[in-house]
Amino acid sequence: MTEMKKCKDFCDKLSDYLDGEIGVKECRLIEEHLNECPPCSLTYQSLKTTVDICGKAFSDEIAQDVKVRLRAFLREHCGKD
């Protein structure tokens, strides 16, 4: 991916970005998009806050199958009109 102009492109990578599972180049593109797109920036902040709160609320590690299903759900529903 050389550009991240569309919000859907951003949204498709958001979960991986939060999990630190993407490369430096994609991180840069996401951060550029966040700086240029207030709605996506708000989406990012909201999801990040949710992840942080959930991380503090549960002392146990989330089961791998739950992580996989949650990521799939977010990818499927993120950015739908």
SEVOVO-122856 format. One record per residue: residue number from 1; chain; x, y, z of N, C-alpha, C, CB in turn. Coordinates in steps of 0.001 Angstrom, whole numbers, plus 500000, padded with zeros to 6 digits. Glycine has a CB too. Example, Ala and Ser with C-alpha at 12.3 -4.5 7.8 and 13.67 -1.06 7.14 Angstrom:
BEGIN
k:1, c:A, n_xx:513190, n_yy:494310, n_zz:507800, ca_xx:512300, ca_yy:495500, ca_zz:507800, c_xx:513200, c_yy:496700, c_zz:507800, cb_xx:511308, cb_yy:495527, cb_zz:509046
k:2, c:A, n_xx:512850, n_yy:497750, n_zz:507080, ca_xx:513670, ca_yy:498940, ca_zz:507140, c_xx:512900, c_yy:500030, c_zz:507870, cb_xx:514084, cb_yy:499402, cb_zz:505725
***
This chain:
BEGIN
k:1, c:A, n_xx:500845, n_yy:498834, n_zz:500000, ca_xx:500000, ca_yy:500000, ca_zz:500000, c_xx:500894, c_yy:501234, c_zz:500000, cb_xx:499037, cb_yy:499995, cb_zz:501215
k:2, c:A, n_xx:500742, n_yy:502069, n_zz:498990, ca_xx:501578, ca_yy:503257, ca_zz:498921, c_xx:500865, c_yy:504496, c_zz:499433, cb_xx:502035, cb_yy:503482, cb_zz:497507
k:3, c:A, n_xx:499544, n_yy:504494, n_zz:499424, ca_xx:498788, ca_yy:505629, ca_zz:499914, c_xx:497667, c_yy:505132, c_zz:500814, cb_xx:498227, cb_yy:506466, cb_zz:498744
k:4, c:A, n_xx:497232, n_yy:506011, n_zz:501668, ca_xx:496105, ca_yy:505685, ca_zz:502522, c_xx:495157, c_yy:506874, c_zz:502489, cb_xx:496563, cb_yy:505351, cb_zz:503986
k:5, c:A, n_xx:494562, n_yy:507085, n_zz:501322, ca_xx:493689, ca_yy:508229, ca_zz:501148, c_xx:492260, c_yy:507917, c_zz:501553, cb_xx:493727, cb_yy:508697, cb_zz:499720
k:6, c:A, n_xx:491857, n_yy:506707, n_zz:501403, ca_xx:490492, ca_yy:506339, ca_zz:501709, c_xx:490373, c_yy:505927, c_zz:503171, cb_xx:490021, cb_yy:505210, cb_zz:500790
k:7, c:A, n_xx:489300, n_yy:506340, n_zz:503788, ca_xx:489068, ca_yy:505975, ca_zz:505188, c_xx:488967, c_yy:504459, c_zz:505352, cb_xx:487789, cb_yy:506648, cb_zz:505711
k:8, c:A, n_xx:488421, n_yy:503775, n_zz:504364, ca_xx:488316, ca_yy:502316, ca_zz:504449, c_xx:489701, c_yy:501684, c_zz:504511, cb_xx:487527, cb_yy:501755, cb_zz:503247
k:9, c:A, n_xx:490659, n_yy:502208, n_zz:503739, ca_xx:492033, ca_yy:501694, ca_zz:503803, c_xx:492574, c_yy:501816, c_zz:505229, cb_xx:492951, cb_yy:502457, cb_zz:502810
k:10, c:A, n_xx:492311, n_yy:502966, n_zz:505824, ca_xx:492741, ca_yy:503203, ca_zz:507194, c_xx:492057, c_yy:502217, c_zz:508142, cb_xx:492436, cb_yy:504654, cb_zz:507611
k:11, c:A, n_xx:490764, n_yy:502120, n_zz:508017, ca_xx:489974, ca_yy:501290, ca_zz:508925, c_xx:490377, c_yy:499819, c_zz:508824, cb_xx:488479, cb_yy:501446, cb_zz:508623
k:12, c:A, n_xx:490695, n_yy:499376, n_zz:507626, ca_xx:491103, ca_yy:497985, ca_zz:507430, c_xx:492381, c_yy:497648, c_zz:508193, cb_xx:491300, cb_yy:497704, cb_zz:505951
k:13, c:A, n_xx:493211, n_yy:498645, n_zz:508459, ca_xx:494492, ca_yy:498424, ca_zz:509133, c_xx:494496, c_yy:498851, c_zz:510598, cb_xx:495575, cb_yy:499159, cb_zz:508405
k:14, c:A, n_xx:493410, n_yy:499443, n_zz:511054, ca_xx:493389, ca_yy:500036, ca_zz:512387, c_xx:493684, c_yy:499036, c_zz:513503, cb_xx:492055, cb_yy:500671, cb_zz:512632
k:15, c:A, n_xx:493054, n_yy:497890, n_zz:513469, ca_xx:493271, ca_yy:496893, ca_zz:514514, c_xx:494735, c_yy:496431, c_zz:514537, cb_xx:492333, cb_yy:495688, cb_zz:514304
k:16, c:A, n_xx:495275, n_yy:496177, n_zz:513355, ca_xx:496683, ca_yy:495758, ca_zz:513273, c_xx:497613, c_yy:496862, c_zz:513769, cb_xx:497049, cb_yy:495373, cb_zz:511826
k:17, c:A, n_xx:497261, n_yy:498108, n_zz:513469, ca_xx:498051, ca_yy:499252, ca_zz:513931, c_xx:498062, c_yy:499303, c_zz:515453, cb_xx:497493, cb_yy:500573, cb_zz:513355
k:18, c:A, n_xx:496896, n_yy:499189, n_zz:516051, ca_xx:496809, ca_yy:499220, ca_zz:517513, c_xx:497565, c_yy:498068, c_zz:518155, cb_xx:495357, cb_yy:499183, cb_zz:517952
k:19, c:A, n_xx:497602, n_yy:496941, n_zz:517477, ca_xx:498300, ca_yy:495764, ca_zz:518006, c_xx:499796, c_yy:495760, c_zz:517683, cb_xx:497665, cb_yy:494506, cb_zz:517457
k:20, c:A, n_xx:500253, n_yy:496762, n_zz:516924, ca_xx:501668, ca_yy:496821, ca_zz:516560, c_xx:502080, c_yy:495737, c_zz:515582, cb_xx:502514, cb_yy:496722, cb_zz:517792
k:21, c:A, n_xx:501145, n_yy:495343, n_zz:514712, ca_xx:501393, ca_yy:494226, ca_zz:513802, c_xx:501604, c_yy:494663, c_zz:512350, cb_xx:500244, cb_yy:493257, cb_zz:513870
k:22, c:A, n_xx:501987, n_yy:495907, n_zz:512135, ca_xx:502243, ca_yy:496368, ca_zz:510770, c_xx:503619, c_yy:497021, c_zz:510701, cb_xx:501144, cb_yy:497360, cb_zz:510304
k:23, c:A, n_xx:504083, n_yy:497182, n_zz:509485, ca_xx:505413, ca_yy:497720, ca_zz:509273, c_xx:505494, c_yy:499227, c_zz:509453, cb_xx:505882, cb_yy:497360, cb_zz:507913
k:24, c:A, n_xx:506713, n_yy:499716, n_zz:509431, ca_xx:506997, ca_yy:501138, ca_zz:509634, c_xx:506330, c_yy:502007, c_zz:508571, cb_xx:508504, cb_yy:501378, cb_zz:509627
k:25, c:A, n_xx:506386, n_yy:501572, n_zz:507326, ca_xx:505807, ca_yy:502360, ca_zz:506240, c_xx:504297, c_yy:502507, c_zz:506409, cb_xx:506124, cb_yy:501716, cb_zz:504887
k:26, c:A, n_xx:503617, n_yy:501413, n_zz:506737, ca_xx:502174, ca_yy:501485, ca_zz:506945, c_xx:501833, c_yy:502309, c_zz:508181, cb_xx:501586, cb_yy:500083, cb_zz:507074
k:27, c:A, n_xx:502652, n_yy:502223, n_zz:509219, ca_xx:502443, ca_yy:503055, ca_zz:510409, c_xx:502490, c_yy:504530, c_zz:510032, cb_xx:503504, cb_yy:502743, cb_zz:511491
k:28, c:A, n_xx:503468, n_yy:504888, n_zz:509230, ca_xx:503605, ca_yy:506283, ca_zz:508799, c_xx:502372, c_yy:506726, c_zz:508024, cb_xx:504869, cb_yy:506464, cb_zz:507935
k:29, c:A, n_xx:501892, n_yy:505875, n_zz:507129, ca_xx:500703, ca_yy:506212, ca_zz:506341, c_xx:499471, c_yy:506367, c_zz:507236, cb_xx:500447, cb_yy:505134, cb_zz:505275
k:30, c:A, n_xx:499338, n_yy:505505, n_zz:508203, ca_xx:498207, ca_yy:505597, ca_zz:509125, c_xx:498300, c_yy:506886, c_zz:509935, cb_xx:498163, cb_yy:504369, cb_zz:510064
k:31, c:A, n_xx:499473, n_yy:507194, n_zz:510426, ca_xx:499642, ca_yy:508408, ca_zz:511219, c_xx:499386, c_yy:509663, c_zz:510382, cb_xx:501048, cb_yy:508455, cb_zz:511817
k:32, c:A, n_xx:499787, n_yy:509642, n_zz:509119, ca_xx:499479, ca_yy:510762, ca_zz:508231, c_xx:497966, c_yy:510894, c_zz:508057, cb_xx:500167, cb_yy:510575, cb_zz:506857
k:33, c:A, n_xx:497309, n_yy:509768, n_zz:507862, ca_xx:495862, ca_yy:509796, ca_zz:507689, c_xx:495181, c_yy:510317, c_zz:508958, cb_xx:495335, cb_yy:508391, cb_zz:507334
k:34, c:A, n_xx:495647, n_yy:509880, n_zz:510115, ca_xx:495078, ca_yy:510356, ca_zz:511376, c_xx:495194, c_yy:511873, c_zz:511502, cb_xx:495772, cb_yy:509680, cb_zz:512560
k:35, c:A, n_xx:496291, n_yy:512425, n_zz:511053, ca_xx:496505, ca_yy:513871, ca_zz:511128, c_xx:495624, c_yy:514644, c_zz:510153, cb_xx:497960, cb_yy:514192, cb_zz:510859
k:36, c:A, n_xx:495181, n_yy:513993, n_zz:509096, ca_xx:494430, ca_yy:514677, ca_zz:508043, c_xx:492935, c_yy:514405, c_zz:508078, cb_xx:494964, cb_yy:514279, cb_zz:506711
k:37, c:A, n_xx:492488, n_yy:513439, n_zz:508871, ca_xx:491085, ca_yy:513019, ca_zz:508826, c_xx:490485, c_yy:512975, c_zz:510240, cb_xx:490960, cb_yy:511632, cb_zz:508147
k:38, c:A, n_xx:489797, n_yy:514039, n_zz:510633, ca_xx:489204, ca_yy:514068, ca_zz:511983, c_xx:488268, c_yy:512894, c_zz:512289, cb_xx:488446, cb_yy:515348, cb_zz:512163
k:39, c:A, n_xx:487400, n_yy:512452, n_zz:511372, ca_xx:486545, ca_yy:511307, ca_zz:511716, c_xx:487341, c_yy:510031, c_zz:512019, cb_xx:485576, cb_yy:511036, cb_zz:510581
k:40, c:A, n_xx:488373, n_yy:509774, n_zz:511248, ca_xx:489196, ca_yy:508583, ca_zz:511503, c_xx:490008, c_yy:508747, c_zz:512781, cb_xx:490137, cb_yy:508309, cb_zz:510315
k:41, c:A, n_xx:490449, n_yy:509962, n_zz:513040, ca_xx:491170, ca_yy:510223, ca_zz:514281, c_xx:490280, c_yy:509952, c_zz:515485, cb_xx:491682, cb_yy:511669, cb_zz:514313
k:42, c:A, n_xx:489029, n_yy:510353, n_zz:515392, ca_xx:488073, ca_yy:510099, ca_zz:516462, c_xx:487810, c_yy:508598, c_zz:516610, cb_xx:486758, cb_yy:510847, cb_zz:516193
k:43, c:A, n_xx:487678, n_yy:507904, n_zz:515497, ca_xx:487487, ca_yy:506450, ca_zz:515527, c_xx:488675, c_yy:505782, c_zz:516207, cb_xx:487301, cb_yy:505888, cb_zz:514095
k:44, c:A, n_xx:489880, n_yy:506198, n_zz:515836, ca_xx:491096, ca_yy:505647, ca_zz:516425, c_xx:491124, c_yy:505888, c_zz:517932, cb_xx:492339, cb_yy:506262, cb_zz:515765
k:45, c:A, n_xx:490864, n_yy:507117, n_zz:518340, ca_xx:490908, ca_yy:507440, ca_zz:519772, c_xx:489871, c_yy:506632, c_zz:520552, cb_xx:490672, cb_yy:508945, cb_zz:519988
k:46, c:A, n_xx:488700, n_yy:506486, n_zz:519968, ca_xx:487639, ca_yy:505729, ca_zz:520620, c_xx:488025, c_yy:504256, c_zz:520777, cb_xx:486338, cb_yy:505851, cb_zz:519825
k:47, c:A, n_xx:488538, n_yy:503666, n_zz:519701, ca_xx:488937, ca_yy:502262, ca_zz:519765, c_xx:490118, c_yy:502070, c_zz:520713, cb_xx:489294, cb_yy:501745, cb_zz:518368
k:48, c:A, n_xx:491077, n_yy:502979, n_zz:520671, ca_xx:492239, ca_yy:502889, ca_zz:521554, c_xx:491801, c_yy:502973, c_zz:523016, cb_xx:493255, cb_yy:504006, cb_zz:521232
k:49, c:A, n_xx:490891, n_yy:503889, n_zz:523314, ca_xx:490377, ca_yy:504020, ca_zz:524678, c_xx:489666, c_yy:502746, c_zz:525111, cb_xx:489424, cb_yy:505219, cb_zz:524782
k:50, c:A, n_xx:488863, n_yy:502191, n_zz:524220, ca_xx:488157, ca_yy:500950, ca_zz:524522, c_xx:489134, c_yy:499813, c_zz:524815, cb_xx:487239, cb_yy:500567, cb_zz:523360
k:51, c:A, n_xx:490150, n_yy:499693, n_zz:523990, ca_xx:491166, ca_yy:498650, ca_zz:524180, c_xx:491890, c_yy:498860, c_zz:525508, cb_xx:492182, cb_yy:498649, cb_zz:523006
k:52, c:A, n_xx:492237, n_yy:500109, n_zz:525812, ca_xx:492925, ca_yy:500407, ca_zz:527077, c_xx:492057, c_yy:500061, c_zz:528282, cb_xx:493322, cb_yy:501885, cb_zz:527131
k:53, c:A, n_xx:490774, n_yy:500443, n_zz:528218, ca_xx:489862, ca_yy:500157, ca_zz:529328, c_xx:489690, c_yy:498646, c_zz:529506, cb_xx:488489, cb_yy:500828, cb_zz:529088
k:54, c:A, n_xx:489503, n_yy:497956, n_zz:528405, ca_xx:489354, ca_yy:496497, ca_zz:528483, c_xx:490615, c_yy:495848, c_zz:529030, cb_xx:489023, cb_yy:495914, cb_zz:527104
k:55, c:A, n_xx:491751, n_yy:496368, n_zz:528638, ca_xx:493013, ca_yy:495823, ca_zz:529126, c_xx:493168, c_yy:495980, c_zz:530634, cb_xx:494170, cb_yy:496494, cb_zz:528423
k:56, c:A, n_xx:492636, n_yy:497070, n_zz:531165, ca_xx:492714, ca_yy:497308, ca_zz:532606, c_xx:491634, c_yy:496543, c_zz:533364, cb_xx:492594, cb_yy:498799, cb_zz:532900
k:57, c:A, n_xx:490540, n_yy:496266, n_zz:532685, ca_xx:489404, ca_yy:495624, ca_zz:533350, c_xx:489615, c_yy:494127, c_zz:533559, cb_xx:488142, cb_yy:495850, cb_zz:532545
k:58, c:A, n_xx:490382, n_yy:493523, n_zz:532700, ca_xx:490582, ca_yy:492076, ca_zz:532773, c_xx:492010, c_yy:491770, c_zz:533175, cb_xx:490250, cb_yy:491407, cb_zz:531428
k:59, c:A, n_xx:492144, n_yy:490931, n_zz:534155, ca_xx:493491, ca_yy:490573, ca_zz:534591, c_xx:494042, c_yy:489403, c_zz:533797, cb_xx:493495, cb_yy:490239, cb_zz:536071
k:60, c:A, n_xx:493154, n_yy:488613, n_zz:533199, ca_xx:493589, ca_yy:487459, ca_zz:532430, c_xx:493761, c_yy:487833, c_zz:530960, cb_xx:492586, cb_yy:486304, cb_zz:532578
k:61, c:A, n_xx:494600, n_yy:487110, n_zz:530287, ca_xx:494805, ca_yy:487277, ca_zz:528851, c_xx:493545, c_yy:486858, c_zz:528112, cb_xx:496025, cb_yy:486456, cb_zz:528362
k:62, c:A, n_xx:493216, n_yy:487605, n_zz:527062, ca_xx:492068, ca_yy:487244, ca_zz:526231, c_xx:492448, c_yy:486009, c_zz:525412, cb_xx:491635, cb_yy:488440, cb_zz:525296
k:63, c:A, n_xx:491547, n_yy:485062, n_zz:525356, ca_xx:491802, ca_yy:483833, ca_zz:524611, c_xx:492052, c_yy:484148, c_zz:523135, cb_xx:490617, cb_yy:482853, cb_zz:524761
k:64, c:A, n_xx:492952, n_yy:483407, n_zz:522528, ca_xx:493336, ca_yy:483651, ca_zz:521138, c_xx:492139, c_yy:483596, c_zz:520191, cb_xx:494381, cb_yy:482640, cb_zz:520703
k:65, c:A, n_xx:491226, n_yy:482641, n_zz:520387, ca_xx:490076, ca_yy:482543, ca_zz:519491, c_xx:489172, c_yy:483770, c_zz:519617, cb_xx:489278, cb_yy:481268, cb_zz:519789
k:66, c:A, n_xx:489091, n_yy:484355, n_zz:520805, ca_xx:488297, ca_yy:485573, ca_zz:520992, c_xx:488965, c_yy:486736, c_zz:520261, cb_xx:488131, cb_yy:485901, cb_zz:522506
k:67, c:A, n_xx:490282, n_yy:486828, n_zz:520350, ca_xx:491007, ca_yy:487879, ca_zz:519630, c_xx:490758, c_yy:487777, c_zz:518127, cb_xx:492518, cb_yy:487792, cb_zz:519925
k:68, c:A, n_xx:490835, n_yy:486568, n_zz:517611, ca_xx:490652, ca_yy:486345, ca_zz:516176, c_xx:489235, c_yy:486743, c_zz:515764, cb_xx:490929, cb_yy:484863, cb_zz:515808
k:69, c:A, n_xx:488254, n_yy:486326, n_zz:516544, ca_xx:486858, ca_yy:486666, ca_zz:516210, c_xx:486605, c_yy:488161, c_zz:516319, cb_xx:485889, cb_yy:485912, cb_zz:517127
k:70, c:A, n_xx:487178, n_yy:488811, n_zz:517326, ca_xx:487011, ca_yy:490253, ca_zz:517492, c_xx:487637, c_yy:491013, c_zz:516327, cb_xx:487631, cb_yy:490715, cb_zz:518817
k:71, c:A, n_xx:488834, n_yy:490639, n_zz:515943, ca_xx:489481, ca_yy:491294, ca_zz:514799, c_xx:488663, c_yy:491104, c_zz:513528, cb_xx:490902, cb_yy:490745, cb_zz:514596
k:72, c:A, n_xx:488159, n_yy:489896, n_zz:513319, ca_xx:487343, ca_yy:489626, ca_zz:512131, c_xx:486082, c_yy:490475, c_zz:512148, cb_xx:486977, cb_yy:488133, cb_zz:512048
k:73, c:A, n_xx:485456, n_yy:490595, n_zz:513310, ca_xx:484257, ca_yy:491418, ca_zz:513431, c_xx:484568, c_yy:492872, c_zz:513111, cb_xx:483664, cb_yy:491301, cb_zz:514838
k:74, c:A, n_xx:485646, n_yy:493400, n_zz:513686, ca_xx:486006, ca_yy:494800, ca_zz:513446, c_xx:486321, c_yy:495042, c_zz:511982, cb_xx:487200, cb_yy:495202, cb_zz:514306
k:75, c:A, n_xx:487028, n_yy:494129, n_zz:511362, ca_xx:487358, ca_yy:494294, ca_zz:509940, c_xx:486104, c_yy:494266, c_zz:509078, cb_xx:488329, cb_yy:493198, cb_zz:509482
k:76, c:A, n_xx:485173, n_yy:493394, n_zz:509444, ca_xx:483941, ca_yy:493254, ca_zz:508640, c_xx:483043, c_yy:494474, c_zz:508793, cb_xx:483167, cb_yy:491984, cb_zz:509049
k:77, c:A, n_xx:482987, n_yy:495035, n_zz:509986, ca_xx:482028, ca_yy:496099, ca_zz:510241, c_xx:482619, c_yy:497504, c_zz:510208, cb_xx:481392, cb_yy:495875, cb_zz:511556
k:78, c:A, n_xx:483901, n_yy:497616, n_zz:510250, ca_xx:484531, ca_yy:498934, ca_zz:510245, c_xx:484449, c_yy:499555, c_zz:508856, cb_xx:486000, cb_yy:498837, cb_zz:510701
k:79, c:A, n_xx:483942, n_yy:500753, n_zz:508800, ca_xx:483906, ca_yy:501482, ca_zz:507525, c_xx:482708, c_yy:501193, c_zz:506656, cb_xx:485117, cb_yy:501179, cb_zz:506756
k:80, c:A, n_xx:481770, n_yy:500401, n_zz:507154, ca_xx:480568, ca_yy:500147, ca_zz:506350, c_xx:479690, c_yy:501372, c_zz:506363, cb_xx:479788, cb_yy:498920, cb_zz:506874
k:81, c:A, n_xx:479081, n_yy:501640, n_zz:505229, ca_xx:478168, ca_yy:502789, ca_zz:505141, c_xx:476818, c_yy:502439, c_zz:505695, cb_xx:478026, cb_yy:503267, cb_zz:503702
***
